[in-house]
Amino acid sequence: MSGSVDRLVVVTGAAGRIGSVVLDRLSSRWQIRATDLKPAGGIEALDVTDFERCAATFRGADAVVHLAANPSPDAEWSALSGPNVDGAYAVAAAARECGVRRLVLASSVQAMTAYPETLQLRAEDAPRPANLYGATKAWAEALGSWVAASSPTSVVALRIGYFSGQPPAGDRATPRNLSAWLSHGDCARLIQAAVESEHDGFVVVNGISANRFRIAELGAAERQIGYEPVDDTWSQLEPNR
């Protein structure tokens, strides 16, 4: 993998939690065009449900990293249908039409929550959501498959785990959340690998850190894009060992 300041990468949802980490850690590696529904310093306005505006924004880009969405697992359909369903389609269709080399889609382990908790998830497992948010992420993965199958644009869908600067604590420190932790550093490594890896077609990747006990496998799919996480929930929780 190689970085280049000449590589133009469009990031949607750049003002969000993950988008902020991407801008902080990868702006020196790529030329990033940061977009969000609400513009701010260095971030331009983009409503991802607007196909024409997406297409205009994506033209000339090497990659699009699509992070914009309603991130709440408890959200109702009325709050999800615009950004997570219509928006995901507009972004995928615009990236396809513009011929970007790589489309990176933020999926979620929430797309897999109907599987038994005793089962370690694999990237090859089909989505099985237990909430509407997870269902919208399964939709995003389906769109990624469509784009890769019907155009030269290759797609990486990231099933992102419990994203946080530190491992979950207090009431949030459930076995599921601990095993799904994705650190800020590993998140940047994950997105860097998803953008820069060289492969064709569609691949789904589990987006978690190198936790000792893992909700999801880090296997062939993750190796395919060169994702090498380094952080571990349990090492963070055992500072004196």
C-alpha positions in Angstrom: 0.0 0.0 0.0 1.2 3.5 -0.7 0.0 6.9 0.3 0.2 10.0 -1.9 -0.8 13.6 -1.4 -2.0 13.4 -5.1 -4.6 10.8 -4.1 -7.9 12.6 -3.9 -10.2 10.9 -1.3 -13.7 12.2 -0.7 -15.0 11.6 2.9 -18.7 11.9 3.7 -19.7 12.4 7.3 -16.3 14.0 7.9 -17.5 15.9 11.0 -18.6 12.7 12.7 -16.6 10.7 15.2 -15.0 8.4 12.7 -14.6 11.2 10.1 -12.8 13.3 12.6 -10.3 10.6 13.2 -9.8 10.1 9.4 -9.1 13.8 9.0 -6.8 14.0 11.9 -4.7 10.9 11.1 -4.8 10.6 7.3 -4.9 14.2 5.9 -1.1 14.2 5.6 -1.2 11.0 3.6 -4.0 11.9 1.0 -5.6 15.0 -0.4 -9.0 14.8 1.4 -12.1 16.5 0.3 -14.1 16.5 3.5 -17.9 16.8 3.4 -20.7 16.7 5.8 -24.4 17.7 6.0 -23.3 20.6 8.3 -20.3 22.4 6.9 -17.6 23.6 9.2 -14.0 24.8 8.9 -12.4 22.9 6.0 -15.6 20.7 5.6 -17.9 21.5 2.7 -21.7 20.9 2.7 -23.0 17.7 1.1 -26.4 16.2 1.5 -25.7 12.5 0.6 -29.3 12.0 -0.5 -28.7 14.4 -3.4 -27.4 12.2 -6.2 -26.4 15.1 -8.5 -24.5 16.9 -5.8 -22.7 13.6 -4.9 -21.7 13.0 -8.5 -20.4 16.6 -8.8 -18.4 16.1 -5.6 -16.9 12.7 -6.5 -15.7 13.5 -10.0 -12.0 13.1 -10.3 -11.7 11.3 -6.9 -9.6 8.1 -6.6 -11.7 6.9 -3.7 -14.9 7.7 -1.7 -15.1 6.9 2.0 -18.8 6.9 2.9 -19.3 7.5 6.6 -22.4 9.7 6.6 -25.3 8.0 8.3 -27.6 8.1 11.4 -25.4 6.0 13.7 -28.0 5.0 16.3 -28.9 1.3 16.7 -32.2 2.5 18.4 -33.2 4.8 15.6 -36.7 4.4 14.0 -37.3 4.1 10.2 -38.2 7.8 9.8 -34.8 8.8 11.0 -32.9 6.1 9.0 -34.6 6.1 5.6 -33.1 9.3 4.4 -29.4 9.2 5.4 -28.9 5.4 5.6 -31.1 4.2 2.8 -31.6 6.9 0.2 -28.2 8.4 1.0 -26.3 5.1 0.7 -27.9 4.6 -2.7 -27.1 8.1 -3.9 -23.4 7.8 -2.8 -23.0 4.3 -4.3 -24.7 5.2 -7.6 -22.7 8.4 -7.9 -19.4 6.7 -7.2 -20.3 4.1 -9.8 -21.2 6.7 -12.4 -18.1 8.8 -11.8 -15.8 5.7 -12.1 -14.0 6.1 -8.8 -11.4 3.4 -8.3 -12.5 2.5 -4.7 -15.7 2.9 -2.7 -15.4 2.3 1.0 -18.7 1.8 2.8 -19.1 2.0 6.6 -21.2 -1.1 7.5 -21.4 -2.2 11.1 -21.3 -5.3 13.3 -24.9 -4.3 14.0 -25.7 -5.9 10.6 -24.9 -9.2 12.4 -26.6 -9.0 15.8 -29.2 -11.7 15.1 -26.5 -14.3 15.2 -26.0 -16.1 18.5 -23.6 -14.3 20.8 -21.6 -17.5 21.2 -20.7 -17.5 17.5 -17.6 -15.7 16.3 -18.6 -13.8 13.2 -16.7 -14.1 9.9 -16.5 -11.5 7.2 -18.0 -14.1 4.8 -21.1 -14.5 6.9 -24.3 -13.0 5.4 -25.8 -10.1 7.2 -28.4 -11.0 9.9 -29.5 -7.8 11.6 -31.6 -7.6 14.7 -32.6 -3.9 14.4 -33.5 -1.4 11.7 -30.1 0.3 11.9 -28.4 -3.0 11.2 -30.8 -3.6 8.3 -29.7 -0.3 6.7 -26.1 -1.5 6.9 -27.0 -4.8 5.3 -28.5 -2.6 2.5 -25.3 -0.7 2.2 -23.4 -3.9 1.8 -25.9 -5.0 -0.9 -25.3 -1.8 -2.7 -21.5 -2.4 -2.6 -22.0 -5.8 -4.2 -24.1 -4.2 -6.9 -21.5 -1.5 -7.6 -18.6 -3.9 -7.8 -20.6 -6.4 -10.0 -21.8 -3.8 -12.5 -18.8 -1.4 -12.8 -15.0 -1.2 -12.6 -15.3 0.4 -9.1 -14.1 -2.0 -6.4 -15.8 -1.8 -3.0 -14.7 -2.5 0.6 -17.5 -2.7 3.2 -16.3 -2.3 6.8 -18.3 -3.9 9.6 -17.2 -1.4 12.2 -17.3 -2.5 15.8 -17.4 -0.5 19.1 -15.5 2.6 18.0 -14.0 4.5 20.8 -10.7 6.1 21.9 -10.6 3.8 24.9 -12.2 0.4 25.6 -15.7 0.5 26.8 -16.1 1.1 30.6 -18.8 1.0 33.2 -22.2 -0.2 32.0 -20.9 -0.3 28.5 -18.1 -2.8 29.3 -20.2 -5.9 28.3 -18.4 -8.9 26.8 -19.9 -8.1 23.4 -18.7 -4.5 23.4 -15.2 -5.4 24.8 -14.7 -8.0 22.1 -15.9 -5.6 19.4 -13.7 -2.6 20.3 -12.1 -0.6 17.5 -9.5 1.9 18.7 -9.0 5.3 16.9 -5.5 4.1 15.7 -6.8 0.9 14.3 -9.7 2.6 12.7 -7.3 4.9 10.8 -5.3 1.8 9.8 -8.5 0.1 8.7 -9.6 2.9 6.5 -6.1 3.5 5.1 -6.0 -0.2 4.1 -9.5 -0.1 2.6 -8.6 2.8 0.4 -5.0 1.8 -0.6 -5.3 -1.9 -1.1 -5.1 -3.2 -4.6 -7.9 -5.7 -5.5 -10.9 -6.0 -7.7 -14.6 -6.7 -6.9 -16.3 -6.6 -3.5 -14.9 -7.5 -0.1 -16.4 -7.3 3.4 -14.0 -6.8 6.3 -14.5 -6.9 10.1 -13.5 -3.6 11.6 -12.3 -4.4 15.1 -9.0 -4.1 16.9 -6.7 -7.0 17.7 -8.6 -7.9 20.8 -7.6 -11.0 22.7 -11.2 -12.2 22.6 -13.0 -11.2 19.4 -16.6 -10.9 18.5 -15.5 -11.3 14.9 -12.7 -13.1 13.1 -9.7 -11.3 11.7 -8.9 -13.6 8.8 -8.5 -13.9 5.1 -10.7 -10.9 4.2 -8.7 -8.6 6.5 -5.4 -9.9 5.2 -6.6 -9.3 1.7 -6.7 -5.6 2.2 -3.6 -5.5 4.4 -5.4 -4.5 7.6 -3.1 -5.1 10.6 -4.6 -3.9 13.9 -2.4 -3.5 16.9 -4.6 -2.5 19.9 -6.2 -4.9 22.3 -9.0 -4.2 24.8 -7.6 -6.5 27.4 -4.1 -5.0 27.3 -5.6 -1.6 27.8 -7.5 -2.9 30.8 -4.4 -4.5 32.4 -1.9 -1.6 32.4 0.3 -3.1 35.1 0.9 -6.5 33.4 
